[in-house]
Amino acid sequence: MARLAGSPEDLETLDAYCATGSLRRAADLLHLHHSSVARRIEQIGRVLGLDLGGAPGLGRAGMALAAWRLLAE
């Protein structure tokens, strides 16, 4: 998560995607086109070394994001 900390857009995108589990619903929350969110999620997945297209990667990213935020408080 520290790798993404310099990009608030990436953190916001990951947060929306983890919360909804859907590119289209995350796009709605972020007021973006779903293909823009898909591109961001693919890039974030490469940075984190996770496949965010499936439940295991999405779950790990959600837990990592929550833990990172708790530690930052």
Predicted model as a PDB file, atoms N, CA, C, CB and O in Angstrom, pLDDT in the B-factor column:
MODEL        1                                                                  
ATOM      1  N   MET A   1       0.808  -1.188   0.000  1.00 85.00           N  
ATOM      2  CA  MET A   1       0.000   0.000   0.000  1.00 85.00           C  
ATOM      3  C   MET A   1       0.856   1.259   0.000  1.00 85.00           C  
ATOM      4  CB  MET A   1      -0.922  -0.006   1.185  1.00 85.00           C  
ATOM      5  O   MET A   1       0.465   2.288  -0.552  1.00 85.00           O  
ATOM      6  N   ALA A   2       2.011   1.170   0.615  1.00 83.00           N  
ATOM      7  CA  ALA A   2       2.890   2.339   0.658  1.00 83.00           C  
ATOM      8  C   ALA A   2       3.272   2.781  -0.756  1.00 83.00           C  
ATOM      9  CB  ALA A   2       4.156   2.030   1.480  1.00 83.00           C  
ATOM     10  O   ALA A   2       3.493   3.966  -1.003  1.00 83.00           O  
ATOM     11  N   ARG A   3       3.346   1.826  -1.673  1.00 84.00           N  
ATOM     12  CA  ARG A   3       3.669   2.164  -3.067  1.00 84.00           C  
ATOM     13  C   ARG A   3       2.571   3.012  -3.704  1.00 84.00           C  
ATOM     14  CB  ARG A   3       3.883   0.887  -3.890  1.00 84.00           C  
ATOM     15  O   ARG A   3       2.838   3.801  -4.611  1.00 84.00           O  
ATOM     16  N   LEU A   4       1.350   2.849  -3.232  1.00 85.00           N  
ATOM     17  CA  LEU A   4       0.223   3.595  -3.791  1.00 85.00           C  
ATOM     18  C   LEU A   4      -0.033   4.907  -3.048  1.00 85.00           C  
ATOM     19  CB  LEU A   4      -1.027   2.738  -3.759  1.00 85.00           C  
ATOM     20  O   LEU A   4      -0.794   5.752  -3.520  1.00 85.00           O  
ATOM     21  N   ALA A   5       0.595   5.075  -1.897  1.00 82.00           N  
ATOM     22  CA  ALA A   5       0.312   6.236  -1.050  1.00 82.00           C  
ATOM     23  C   ALA A   5       0.577   7.561  -1.751  1.00 82.00           C  
ATOM     24  CB  ALA A   5       1.135   6.163   0.210  1.00 82.00           C  
ATOM     25  O   ALA A   5      -0.051   8.570  -1.432  1.00 82.00           O  
ATOM     26  N   GLY A   6       1.486   7.564  -2.686  1.00 86.00           N  
ATOM     27  CA  GLY A   6       1.784   8.786  -3.416  1.00 86.00           C  
ATOM     28  C   GLY A   6       0.748   9.136  -4.463  1.00 86.00           C  
ATOM     29  O   GLY A   6       0.817  10.202  -5.076  1.00 86.00           O  
ATOM     30  N   SER A   7      -0.204   8.257  -4.674  1.00 90.00           N  
ATOM     31  CA  SER A   7      -1.241   8.485  -5.674  1.00 90.00           C  
ATOM     32  C   SER A   7      -2.618   8.341  -5.043  1.00 90.00           C  
ATOM     33  CB  SER A   7      -1.086   7.509  -6.854  1.00 90.00           C  
ATOM     34  O   SER A   7      -3.169   7.241  -4.990  1.00 90.00           O  
ATOM     35  N   PRO A   8      -3.176   9.455  -4.562  1.00 90.00           N  
ATOM     36  CA  PRO A   8      -4.515   9.394  -3.966  1.00 90.00           C  
ATOM     37  C   PRO A   8      -5.571   8.821  -4.913  1.00 90.00           C  
ATOM     38  CB  PRO A   8      -4.936  10.774  -3.526  1.00 90.00           C  
ATOM     39  O   PRO A   8      -6.519   8.174  -4.466  1.00 90.00           O  
ATOM     40  N   GLU A   9      -5.411   9.056  -6.215  1.00 94.00           N  
ATOM     41  CA  GLU A   9      -6.354   8.501  -7.200  1.00 94.00           C  
ATOM     42  C   GLU A   9      -6.349   6.983  -7.163  1.00 94.00           C  
ATOM     43  CB  GLU A   9      -6.008   8.989  -8.615  1.00 94.00           C  
ATOM     44  O   GLU A   9      -7.403   6.349  -7.212  1.00 94.00           O  
ATOM     45  N   ASP A  10      -5.159   6.406  -7.075  1.00 94.00           N  
ATOM     46  CA  ASP A  10      -5.058   4.945  -7.037  1.00 94.00           C  
ATOM     47  C   ASP A  10      -5.674   4.389  -5.763  1.00 94.00           C  
ATOM     48  CB  ASP A  10      -3.596   4.506  -7.147  1.00 94.00           C  
ATOM     49  O   ASP A  10      -6.384   3.384  -5.808  1.00 94.00           O  
ATOM     50  N   LEU A  11      -5.414   5.022  -4.639  1.00 93.00           N  
ATOM     51  CA  LEU A  11      -6.009   4.566  -3.378  1.00 93.00           C  
ATOM     52  C   LEU A  11      -7.527   4.678  -3.422  1.00 93.00           C  
ATOM     53  CB  LEU A  11      -5.456   5.376  -2.196  1.00 93.00           C  
ATOM     54  O   LEU A  11      -8.232   3.776  -2.969  1.00 93.00           O  
ATOM     55  N   GLU A  12      -8.026   5.766  -3.958  1.00 95.00           N  
ATOM     56  CA  GLU A  12      -9.476   5.960  -4.056  1.00 95.00           C  
ATOM     57  C   GLU A  12     -10.098   4.923  -4.991  1.00 95.00           C  
ATOM     58  CB  GLU A  12      -9.798   7.384  -4.553  1.00 95.00           C  
ATOM     59  O   GLU A  12     -11.174   4.390  -4.719  1.00 95.00           O  
ATOM     60  N   THR A  13      -9.407   4.649  -6.087  1.00 96.00           N  
ATOM     61  CA  THR A  13      -9.897   3.649  -7.042  1.00 96.00           C  
ATOM     62  C   THR A  13      -9.917   2.267  -6.405  1.00 96.00           C  
ATOM     63  CB  THR A  13      -9.025   3.635  -8.311  1.00 96.00           C  
ATOM     64  O   THR A  13     -10.909   1.546  -6.519  1.00 96.00           O  
ATOM     65  N   LEU A  14      -8.841   1.896  -5.743  1.00 96.00           N  
ATOM     66  CA  LEU A  14      -8.780   0.589  -5.089  1.00 96.00           C  
ATOM     67  C   LEU A  14      -9.842   0.478  -4.005  1.00 96.00           C  
ATOM     68  CB  LEU A  14      -7.389   0.349  -4.491  1.00 96.00           C  
ATOM     69  O   LEU A  14     -10.488  -0.561  -3.871  1.00 96.00           O  
ATOM     70  N   ASP A  15     -10.021   1.526  -3.245  1.00 95.00           N  
ATOM     71  CA  ASP A  15     -11.036   1.535  -2.185  1.00 95.00           C  
ATOM     72  C   ASP A  15     -12.435   1.325  -2.766  1.00 95.00           C  
ATOM     73  CB  ASP A  15     -10.983   2.861  -1.399  1.00 95.00           C  
ATOM     74  O   ASP A  15     -13.207   0.515  -2.256  1.00 95.00           O  
ATOM     75  N   ALA A  16     -12.754   2.049  -3.823  1.00 97.00           N  
ATOM     76  CA  ALA A  16     -14.077   1.910  -4.455  1.00 97.00           C  
ATOM     77  C   ALA A  16     -14.263   0.510  -5.028  1.00 97.00           C  
ATOM     78  CB  ALA A  16     -14.260   2.960  -5.568  1.00 97.00           C  
ATOM     79  O   ALA A  16     -15.337  -0.078  -4.901  1.00 97.00           O  
ATOM     80  N   TYR A  17     -13.228  -0.017  -5.651  1.00 96.00           N  
ATOM     81  CA  TYR A  17     -13.315  -1.354  -6.245  1.00 96.00           C  
ATOM     82  C   TYR A  17     -13.468  -2.428  -5.174  1.00 96.00           C  
ATOM     83  CB  TYR A  17     -12.076  -1.639  -7.098  1.00 96.00           C  
ATOM     84  O   TYR A  17     -14.263  -3.355  -5.329  1.00 96.00           O  
ATOM     85  N   CYS A  18     -12.713  -2.305  -4.093  1.00 95.00           N  
ATOM     86  CA  CYS A  18     -12.829  -3.275  -3.001  1.00 95.00           C  
ATOM     87  C   CYS A  18     -14.202  -3.192  -2.344  1.00 95.00           C  
ATOM     88  CB  CYS A  18     -11.729  -3.042  -1.954  1.00 95.00           C  
ATOM     89  O   CYS A  18     -14.768  -4.216  -1.960  1.00 95.00           O  
ATOM     90  N   ALA A  19     -14.736  -1.993  -2.212  1.00 95.00           N  
ATOM     91  CA  ALA A  19     -16.034  -1.806  -1.565  1.00 95.00           C  
ATOM     92  C   ALA A  19     -17.175  -2.367  -2.400  1.00 95.00           C  
ATOM     93  CB  ALA A  19     -16.275  -0.335  -1.295  1.00 95.00           C  
ATOM     94  O   ALA A  19     -18.149  -2.886  -1.856  1.00 95.00           O  
ATOM     95  N   THR A  20     -17.059  -2.263  -3.718  1.00 96.00           N  
ATOM     96  CA  THR A  20     -18.165  -2.685  -4.580  1.00 96.00           C  
ATOM     97  C   THR A  20     -17.951  -4.058  -5.211  1.00 96.00           C  
ATOM     98  CB  THR A  20     -18.373  -1.668  -5.665  1.00 96.00           C  
ATOM     99  O   THR A  20     -18.916  -4.772  -5.484  1.00 96.00           O  
ATOM    100  N   GLY A  21     -16.690  -4.430  -5.443  1.00 94.00           N  
ATOM    101  CA  GLY A  21     -16.402  -5.691  -6.118  1.00 94.00           C  
ATOM    102  C   GLY A  21     -16.731  -5.677  -7.591  1.00 94.00           C  
ATOM    103  O   GLY A  21     -16.773  -6.724  -8.238  1.00 94.00           O  
ATOM    104  N   SER A  22     -16.964  -4.483  -8.127  1.00 95.00           N  
ATOM    105  CA  SER A  22     -17.383  -4.357  -9.517  1.00 95.00           C  
ATOM    106  C   SER A  22     -16.730  -3.130 -10.156  1.00 95.00           C  
ATOM    107  CB  SER A  22     -18.921  -4.263  -9.615  1.00 95.00           C  
ATOM    108  O   SER A  22     -16.728  -2.044  -9.576  1.00 95.00           O  
ATOM    109  N   LEU A  23     -16.177  -3.317 -11.355  1.00 96.00           N  
ATOM    110  CA  LEU A  23     -15.598  -2.187 -12.071  1.00 96.00           C  
ATOM    111  C   LEU A  23     -16.650  -1.129 -12.385  1.00 96.00           C  
ATOM    112  CB  LEU A  23     -14.935  -2.662 -13.356  1.00 96.00           C  
ATOM    113  O   LEU A  23     -16.400   0.066 -12.231  1.00 96.00           O  
ATOM    114  N   ARG A  24     -17.815  -1.568 -12.822  1.00 97.00           N  
ATOM    115  CA  ARG A  24     -18.865  -0.607 -13.203  1.00 97.00           C  
ATOM    116  C   ARG A  24     -19.403   0.157 -11.997  1.00 97.00           C  
ATOM    117  CB  ARG A  24     -20.017  -1.331 -13.904  1.00 97.00           C  
ATOM    118  O   ARG A  24     -19.623   1.366 -12.079  1.00 97.00           O  
ATOM    119  N   ARG A  25     -19.614  -0.532 -10.887  1.00 98.00           N  
ATOM    120  CA  ARG A  25     -20.103   0.173  -9.689  1.00 98.00           C  
ATOM    121  C   ARG A  25     -19.039   1.101  -9.130  1.00 98.00           C  
ATOM    122  CB  ARG A  25     -20.537  -0.831  -8.610  1.00 98.00           C  
ATOM    123  O   ARG A  25     -19.354   2.198  -8.668  1.00 98.00           O  
ATOM    124  N   ALA A  26     -17.779   0.674  -9.167  1.00 98.00           N  
ATOM    125  CA  ALA A  26     -16.690   1.556  -8.731  1.00 98.00           C  
ATOM    126  C   ALA A  26     -16.622   2.778  -9.642  1.00 98.00           C  
ATOM    127  CB  ALA A  26     -15.329   0.801  -8.731  1.00 98.00           C  
ATOM    128  O   ALA A  26     -16.419   3.896  -9.168  1.00 98.00           O  
ATOM    129  N   ALA A  27     -16.789   2.569 -10.942  1.00 98.00           N  
ATOM    130  CA  ALA A  27     -16.780   3.684 -11.895  1.00 98.00           C  
ATOM    131  C   ALA A  27     -17.904   4.670 -11.582  1.00 98.00           C  
ATOM    132  CB  ALA A  27     -16.918   3.161 -13.341  1.00 98.00           C  
ATOM    133  O   ALA A  27     -17.705   5.883 -11.647  1.00 98.00           O  
ATOM    134  N   ASP A  28     -19.072   4.154 -11.245  1.00 98.00           N  
ATOM    135  CA  ASP A  28     -20.184   5.029 -10.874  1.00 98.00           C  
ATOM    136  C   ASP A  28     -19.837   5.867  -9.650  1.00 98.00           C  
ATOM    137  CB  ASP A  28     -21.446   4.204 -10.606  1.00 98.00           C  
ATOM    138  O   ASP A  28     -20.102   7.069  -9.623  1.00 98.00           O  
ATOM    139  N   LEU A  29     -19.243   5.235  -8.634  1.00 97.00           N  
ATOM    140  CA  LEU A  29     -18.862   5.961  -7.418  1.00 97.00           C  
ATOM    141  C   LEU A  29     -17.833   7.046  -7.702  1.00 97.00           C  
ATOM    142  CB  LEU A  29     -18.314   4.994  -6.380  1.00 97.00           C  
ATOM    143  O   LEU A  29     -17.868   8.126  -7.113  1.00 97.00           O  
ATOM    144  N   LEU A  30     -16.915   6.739  -8.615  1.00 98.00           N  
ATOM    145  CA  LEU A  30     -15.815   7.653  -8.920  1.00 98.00           C  
ATOM    146  C   LEU A  30     -16.144   8.635 -10.036  1.00 98.00           C  
ATOM    147  CB  LEU A  30     -14.592   6.867  -9.295  1.00 98.00           C  
ATOM    148  O   LEU A  30     -15.353   9.527 -10.342  1.00 98.00           O  
ATOM    149  N   HIS A  31     -17.318   8.468 -10.643  1.00 97.00           N  
ATOM    150  CA  HIS A  31     -17.744   9.303 -11.774  1.00 97.00           C  
ATOM    151  C   HIS A  31     -16.747   9.201 -12.933  1.00 97.00           C  
ATOM    152  CB  HIS A  31     -17.893  10.777 -11.329  1.00 97.00           C  
ATOM    153  O   HIS A  31     -16.335  10.201 -13.521  1.00 97.00           O  
ATOM    154  N   LEU A  32     -16.377   7.949 -13.238  1.00 97.00           N  
ATOM    155  CA  LEU A  32     -15.464   7.649 -14.331  1.00 97.00           C  
ATOM    156  C   LEU A  32     -16.090   6.602 -15.236  1.00 97.00           C  
ATOM    157  CB  LEU A  32     -14.096   7.166 -13.796  1.00 97.00           C  
ATOM    158  O   LEU A  32     -17.072   5.955 -14.872  1.00 97.00           O  
ATOM    159  N   HIS A  33     -15.512   6.443 -16.414  1.00 97.00           N  
ATOM    160  CA  HIS A  33     -15.927   5.358 -17.307  1.00 97.00           C  
ATOM    161  C   HIS A  33     -15.323   4.060 -16.784  1.00 97.00           C  
ATOM    162  CB  HIS A  33     -15.484   5.632 -18.792  1.00 97.00           C  
ATOM    163  O   HIS A  33     -14.212   4.052 -16.255  1.00 97.00           O  
ATOM    164  N   HIS A  34     -16.056   2.972 -16.934  1.00 96.00           N  
ATOM    165  CA  HIS A  34     -15.575   1.683 -16.408  1.00 96.00           C  
ATOM    166  C   HIS A  34     -14.251   1.256 -17.010  1.00 96.00           C  
ATOM    167  CB  HIS A  34     -16.601   0.607 -16.657  1.00 96.00           C  
ATOM    168  O   HIS A  34     -13.468   0.575 -16.347  1.00 96.00           O  
ATOM    169  N   SER A  35     -13.978   1.637 -18.253  1.00 97.00           N  
ATOM    170  CA  SER A  35     -12.692   1.248 -18.848  1.00 97.00           C  
ATOM    171  C   SER A  35     -11.533   1.995 -18.182  1.00 97.00           C  
ATOM    172  CB  SER A  35     -12.696   1.525 -20.369  1.00 97.00           C  
ATOM    173  O   SER A  35     -10.428   1.459 -18.091  1.00 97.00           O  
ATOM    174  N   SER A  36     -11.768   3.212 -17.722  1.00 97.00           N  
ATOM    175  CA  SER A  36     -10.736   3.952 -16.989  1.00 97.00           C  
ATOM    176  C   SER A  36     -10.439   3.274 -15.662  1.00 97.00           C  
ATOM    177  CB  SER A  36     -11.173   5.411 -16.755  1.00 97.00           C  
ATOM    178  O   SER A  36      -9.281   3.168 -15.257  1.00 97.00           O  
ATOM    179  N   VAL A  37     -11.480   2.819 -14.989  1.00 97.00           N  
ATOM    180  CA  VAL A  37     -11.300   2.110 -13.725  1.00 97.00           C  
ATOM    181  C   VAL A  37     -10.592   0.783 -13.972  1.00 97.00           C  
ATOM    182  CB  VAL A  37     -12.662   1.877 -13.027  1.00 97.00           C  
ATOM    183  O   VAL A  37      -9.711   0.400 -13.202  1.00 97.00           O  
ATOM    184  N   ALA A  38     -10.962   0.086 -15.027  1.00 97.00           N  
ATOM    185  CA  ALA A  38     -10.307  -1.193 -15.362  1.00 97.00           C  
ATOM    186  C   ALA A  38      -8.823  -0.984 -15.599  1.00 97.00           C  
ATOM    187  CB  ALA A  38     -10.955  -1.834 -16.611  1.00 97.00           C  
ATOM    188  O   ALA A  38      -8.004  -1.782 -15.141  1.00 97.00           O  
ATOM    189  N   ARG A  39      -8.467   0.071 -16.302  1.00 97.00           N  
ATOM    190  CA  ARG A  39      -7.063   0.361 -16.575  1.00 97.00           C  
ATOM    191  C   ARG A  39      -6.306   0.666 -15.273  1.00 97.00           C  
ATOM    192  CB  ARG A  39      -6.944   1.548 -17.555  1.00 97.00           C  
ATOM    193  O   ARG A  39      -5.187   0.194 -15.072  1.00 97.00           O  
ATOM    194  N   ARG A  40      -6.928   1.453 -14.400  1.00 96.00           N  
ATOM    195  CA  ARG A  40      -6.302   1.764 -13.110  1.00 96.00           C  
ATOM    196  C   ARG A  40      -6.128   0.509 -12.261  1.00 96.00           C  
ATOM    197  CB  ARG A  40      -7.137   2.798 -12.347  1.00 96.00           C  
ATOM    198  O   ARG A  40      -5.075   0.304 -11.658  1.00 96.00           O  
ATOM    199  N   ILE A  41      -7.164  -0.330 -12.215  1.00 97.00           N  
ATOM    200  CA  ILE A  41      -7.105  -1.552 -11.407  1.00 97.00           C  
ATOM    201  C   ILE A  41      -6.030  -2.491 -11.929  1.00 97.00           C  
ATOM    202  CB  ILE A  41      -8.467  -2.262 -11.397  1.00 97.00           C  
ATOM    203  O   ILE A  41      -5.334  -3.136 -11.145  1.00 97.00           O  
ATOM    204  N   GLU A  42      -5.892  -2.574 -13.233  1.00 96.00           N  
ATOM    205  CA  GLU A  42      -4.837  -3.419 -13.813  1.00 96.00           C  
ATOM    206  C   GLU A  42      -3.463  -2.899 -13.394  1.00 96.00           C  
ATOM    207  CB  GLU A  42      -4.949  -3.458 -15.366  1.00 96.00           C  
ATOM    208  O   GLU A  42      -2.589  -3.681 -13.020  1.00 96.00           O  
ATOM    209  N   GLN A  43      -3.272  -1.589 -13.454  1.00 95.00           N  
ATOM    210  CA  GLN A  43      -2.003  -0.985 -13.066  1.00 95.00           C  
ATOM    211  C   GLN A  43      -1.744  -1.184 -11.569  1.00 95.00           C  
ATOM    212  CB  GLN A  43      -1.995   0.515 -13.416  1.00 95.00           C  
ATOM    213  O   GLN A  43      -0.627  -1.519 -11.173  1.00 95.00           O  
ATOM    214  N   ILE A  44      -2.750  -0.983 -10.752  1.00 95.00           N  
ATOM    215  CA  ILE A  44      -2.621  -1.168  -9.299  1.00 95.00           C  
ATOM    216  C   ILE A  44      -2.263  -2.617  -8.990  1.00 95.00           C  
ATOM    217  CB  ILE A  44      -3.935  -0.770  -8.570  1.00 95.00           C  
ATOM    218  O   ILE A  44      -1.415  -2.880  -8.138  1.00 95.00           O  
ATOM    219  N   GLY A  45      -2.900  -3.548  -9.674  1.00 95.00           N  
ATOM    220  CA  GLY A  45      -2.601  -4.963  -9.484  1.00 95.00           C  
ATOM    221  C   GLY A  45      -1.158  -5.286  -9.796  1.00 95.00           C  
ATOM    222  O   GLY A  45      -0.529  -6.079  -9.094  1.00 95.00           O  
ATOM    223  N   ARG A  46      -0.619  -4.672 -10.857  1.00 94.00           N  
ATOM    224  CA  ARG A  46       0.798  -4.893 -11.197  1.00 94.00           C  
ATOM    225  C   ARG A  46       1.701  -4.347 -10.093  1.00 94.00           C  
ATOM    226  CB  ARG A  46       1.148  -4.224 -12.554  1.00 94.00           C  
ATOM    227  O   ARG A  46       2.677  -4.993  -9.710  1.00 94.00           O  
ATOM    228  N   VAL A  47       1.378  -3.157  -9.583  1.00 93.00           N  
ATOM    229  CA  VAL A  47       2.183  -2.548  -8.520  1.00 93.00           C  
ATOM    230  C   VAL A  47       2.164  -3.418  -7.268  1.00 93.00           C  
ATOM    231  CB  VAL A  47       1.667  -1.131  -8.193  1.00 93.00           C  
ATOM    232  O   VAL A  47       3.195  -3.619  -6.626  1.00 93.00           O  
ATOM    233  N   LEU A  48       0.989  -3.931  -6.926  1.00 92.00           N  
ATOM    234  CA  LEU A  48       0.844  -4.734  -5.708  1.00 92.00           C  
ATOM    235  C   LEU A  48       1.238  -6.200  -5.898  1.00 92.00           C  
ATOM    236  CB  LEU A  48      -0.581  -4.660  -5.223  1.00 92.00           C  
ATOM    237  O   LEU A  48       1.416  -6.929  -4.922  1.00 92.00           O  
ATOM    238  N   GLY A  49       1.372  -6.624  -7.140  1.00 92.00           N  
ATOM    239  CA  GLY A  49       1.685  -8.024  -7.411  1.00 92.00           C  
ATOM    240  C   GLY A  49       0.504  -8.937  -7.154  1.00 92.00           C  
ATOM    241  O   GLY A  49       0.676 -10.092  -6.764  1.00 92.00           O  
ATOM    242  N   LEU A  50      -0.717  -8.411  -7.377  1.00 93.00           N  
ATOM    243  CA  LEU A  50      -1.940  -9.179  -7.143  1.00 93.00           C  
ATOM    244  C   LEU A  50      -2.809  -9.208  -8.394  1.00 93.00           C  
ATOM    245  CB  LEU A  50      -2.730  -8.589  -5.965  1.00 93.00           C  
ATOM    246  O   LEU A  50      -2.823  -8.258  -9.177  1.00 93.00           O  
ATOM    247  N   ASP A  51      -3.526 -10.300  -8.570  1.00 94.00           N  
ATOM    248  CA  ASP A  51      -4.545 -10.372  -9.610  1.00 94.00           C  
ATOM    249  C   ASP A  51      -5.843  -9.876  -8.988  1.00 94.00           C  
ATOM    250  CB  ASP A  51      -4.697 -11.836 -10.189  1.00 94.00           C  
ATOM    251  O   ASP A  51      -6.497 -10.607  -8.244  1.00 94.00           O  
ATOM    252  N   LEU A  52      -6.214  -8.647  -9.288  1.00 95.00           N  
ATOM    253  CA  LEU A  52      -7.404  -8.051  -8.688  1.00 95.00           C  
ATOM    254  C   LEU A  52      -8.683  -8.433  -9.425  1.00 95.00           C  
ATOM    255  CB  LEU A  52      -7.266  -6.547  -8.658  1.00 95.00           C  
ATOM    256  O   LEU A  52      -9.765  -7.958  -9.080  1.00 95.00           O  
ATOM    257  N   GLY A  53      -8.563  -9.281 -10.430  1.00 91.00           N  
ATOM    258  CA  GLY A  53      -9.725  -9.710 -11.179  1.00 91.00           C  
ATOM    259  C   GLY A  53     -10.512 -10.823 -10.513  1.00 91.00           C  
ATOM    260  O   GLY A  53     -11.629 -11.131 -10.930  1.00 91.00           O  
ATOM    261  N   GLY A  54      -9.946 -11.423  -9.492  1.00 90.00           N  
ATOM    262  CA  GLY A  54     -10.623 -12.520  -8.808  1.00 90.00           C  
ATOM    263  C   GLY A  54     -10.817 -12.233  -7.339  1.00 90.00           C  
ATOM    264  O   GLY A  54     -10.223 -11.310  -6.781  1.00 90.00           O  
ATOM    265  N   ALA A  55     -11.654 -13.033  -6.728  1.00 91.00           N  
ATOM    266  CA  ALA A  55     -11.986 -12.839  -5.312  1.00 91.00           C  
ATOM    267  C   ALA A  55     -10.771 -12.923  -4.386  1.00 91.00           C  
ATOM    268  CB  ALA A  55     -13.006 -13.866  -4.887  1.00 91.00           C  
ATOM    269  O   ALA A  55     -10.672 -12.110  -3.467  1.00 91.00           O  
ATOM    270  N   PRO A  56      -9.836 -13.870  -4.580  1.00 94.00           N  
ATOM    271  CA  PRO A  56      -8.694 -13.928  -3.657  1.00 94.00           C  
ATOM    272  C   PRO A  56      -7.848 -12.650  -3.676  1.00 94.00           C  
ATOM    273  CB  PRO A  56      -7.815 -15.121  -4.000  1.00 94.00           C  
ATOM    274  O   PRO A  56      -7.494 -12.129  -2.619  1.00 94.00           O  
ATOM    275  N   GLY A  57      -7.527 -12.153  -4.848  1.00 94.00           N  
ATOM    276  CA  GLY A  57      -6.725 -10.934  -4.954  1.00 94.00           C  
ATOM    277  C   GLY A  57      -7.467  -9.720  -4.445  1.00 94.00           C  
ATOM    278  O   GLY A  57      -6.887  -8.860  -3.783  1.00 94.00           O  
ATOM    279  N   LEU A  58      -8.740  -9.650  -4.750  1.00 93.00           N  
ATOM    280  CA  LEU A  58      -9.563  -8.535  -4.291  1.00 93.00           C  
ATOM    281  C   LEU A  58      -9.673  -8.543  -2.770  1.00 93.00           C  
ATOM    282  CB  LEU A  58     -10.962  -8.597  -4.927  1.00 93.00           C  
ATOM    283  O   LEU A  58      -9.602  -7.491  -2.135  1.00 93.00           O  
ATOM    284  N   GLY A  59      -9.846  -9.719  -2.188  1.00 94.00           N  
ATOM    285  CA  GLY A  59      -9.920  -9.846  -0.733  1.00 94.00           C  
ATOM    286  C   GLY A  59      -8.619  -9.451  -0.062  1.00 94.00           C  
ATOM    287  O   GLY A  59      -8.622  -8.749   0.949  1.00 94.00           O  
ATOM    288  N   ARG A  60      -7.506  -9.902  -0.626  1.00 94.00           N  
ATOM    289  CA  ARG A  60      -6.194  -9.547  -0.065  1.00 94.00           C  
ATOM    290  C   ARG A  60      -5.951  -8.049  -0.149  1.00 94.00           C  
ATOM    291  CB  ARG A  60      -5.073 -10.299  -0.796  1.00 94.00           C  
ATOM    292  O   ARG A  60      -5.438  -7.444   0.793  1.00 94.00           O  
ATOM    293  N   ALA A  61      -6.320  -7.451  -1.274  1.00 95.00           N  
ATOM    294  CA  ALA A  61      -6.131  -6.009  -1.435  1.00 95.00           C  
ATOM    295  C   ALA A  61      -7.002  -5.240  -0.445  1.00 95.00           C  
ATOM    296  CB  ALA A  61      -6.455  -5.580  -2.878  1.00 95.00           C  
ATOM    297  O   ALA A  61      -6.558  -4.244   0.125  1.00 95.00           O  
ATOM    298  N   GLY A  62      -8.225  -5.689  -0.241  1.00 94.00           N  
ATOM    299  CA  GLY A  62      -9.113  -5.033   0.712  1.00 94.00           C  
ATOM    300  C   GLY A  62      -8.591  -5.107   2.129  1.00 94.00           C  
ATOM    301  O   GLY A  62      -8.647  -4.127   2.872  1.00 94.00           O  
ATOM    302  N   MET A  63      -8.084  -6.269   2.505  1.00 95.00           N  
ATOM    303  CA  MET A  63      -7.514  -6.420   3.851  1.00 95.00           C  
ATOM    304  C   MET A  63      -6.250  -5.587   4.014  1.00 95.00           C  
ATOM    305  CB  MET A  63      -7.206  -7.894   4.139  1.00 95.00           C  
ATOM    306  O   MET A  63      -6.041  -4.967   5.057  1.00 95.00           O  
ATOM    307  N   ALA A  64      -5.408  -5.572   2.988  1.00 92.00           N  
ATOM    308  CA  ALA A  64      -4.179  -4.778   3.044  1.00 92.00           C  
ATOM    309  C   ALA A  64      -4.489  -3.288   3.142  1.00 92.00           C  
ATOM    310  CB  ALA A  64      -3.310  -5.053   1.813  1.00 92.00           C  
ATOM    311  O   ALA A  64      -3.829  -2.561   3.884  1.00 92.00           O  
ATOM    312  N   LEU A  65      -5.483  -2.841   2.399  1.00 92.00           N  
ATOM    313  CA  LEU A  65      -5.882  -1.434   2.443  1.00 92.00           C  
ATOM    314  C   LEU A  65      -6.414  -1.062   3.820  1.00 92.00           C  
ATOM    315  CB  LEU A  65      -6.940  -1.142   1.373  1.00 92.00           C  
ATOM    316  O   LEU A  65      -6.079  -0.004   4.352  1.00 92.00           O  
ATOM    317  N   ALA A  66      -7.236  -1.922   4.394  1.00 93.00           N  
ATOM    318  CA  ALA A  66      -7.784  -1.661   5.730  1.00 93.00           C  
ATOM    319  C   ALA A  66      -6.672  -1.633   6.781  1.00 93.00           C  
ATOM    320  CB  ALA A  66      -8.835  -2.729   6.099  1.00 93.00           C  
ATOM    321  O   ALA A  66      -6.654  -0.751   7.640  1.00 93.00           O  
ATOM    322  N   ALA A  67      -5.750  -2.589   6.719  1.00 94.00           N  
ATOM    323  CA  ALA A  67      -4.649  -2.640   7.678  1.00 94.00           C  
ATOM    324  C   ALA A  67      -3.751  -1.420   7.537  1.00 94.00           C  
ATOM    325  CB  ALA A  67      -3.831  -3.921   7.489  1.00 94.00           C  
ATOM    326  O   ALA A  67      -3.322  -0.846   8.537  1.00 94.00           O  
ATOM    327  N   TRP A  68      -3.466  -1.024   6.314  1.00 91.00           N  
ATOM    328  CA  TRP A  68      -2.625   0.139   6.060  1.00 91.00           C  
ATOM    329  C   TRP A  68      -3.258   1.399   6.658  1.00 91.00           C  
ATOM    330  CB  TRP A  68      -2.397   0.318   4.545  1.00 91.00           C  
ATOM    331  O   TRP A  68      -2.577   2.220   7.272  1.00 91.00           O  
ATOM    332  N   ARG A  69      -4.555   1.532   6.469  1.00 88.00           N  
ATOM    333  CA  ARG A  69      -5.252   2.709   7.012  1.00 88.00           C  
ATOM    334  C   ARG A  69      -5.246   2.700   8.540  1.00 88.00           C  
ATOM    335  CB  ARG A  69      -6.702   2.760   6.494  1.00 88.00           C  
ATOM    336  O   ARG A  69      -5.071   3.743   9.170  1.00 88.00           O  
ATOM    337  N   LEU A  70      -5.437   1.524   9.132  1.00 92.00           N  
ATOM    338  CA  LEU A  70      -5.411   1.435  10.603  1.00 92.00           C  
ATOM    339  C   LEU A  70      -4.035   1.789  11.149  1.00 92.00           C  
ATOM    340  CB  LEU A  70      -5.808   0.021  11.067  1.00 92.00           C  
ATOM    341  O   LEU A  70      -3.927   2.479  12.163  1.00 92.00           O  
ATOM    342  N   LEU A  71      -3.011   1.335  10.500  1.00 91.00           N  
ATOM    343  CA  LEU A  71      -1.647   1.628  10.949  1.00 91.00           C  
ATOM    344  C   LEU A  71      -1.290   3.098  10.772  1.00 91.00           C  
ATOM    345  CB  LEU A  71      -0.651   0.765  10.192  1.00 91.00           C  
ATOM    346  O   LEU A  71      -0.465   3.637  11.509  1.00 91.00           O  
ATOM    347  N   ALA A  72      -1.919   3.744   9.785  1.00 84.00           N  
ATOM    348  CA  ALA A  72      -1.638   5.155   9.517  1.00 84.00           C  
ATOM    349  C   ALA A  72      -2.293   6.076  10.543  1.00 84.00           C  
ATOM    350  CB  ALA A  72      -2.111   5.525   8.121  1.00 84.00           C  
ATOM    351  O   ALA A  72      -1.897   7.232  10.692  1.00 84.00           O  
ATOM    352  N   GLU A  73      -3.293   5.559  11.244  1.00 78.00           N  
ATOM    353  CA  GLU A  73      -4.004   6.399  12.222  1.00 78.00           C  
ATOM    354  C   GLU A  73      -3.248   6.603  13.480  1.00 78.00           C  
ATOM    355  CB  GLU A  73      -5.316   5.814  12.552  1.00 78.00           C  
ATOM    356  O   GLU A  73      -3.727   7.286  14.385  1.00 78.00           O  
TER     357      GLU A  73                                                      
ENDMDL                                                                          
END                                                                             
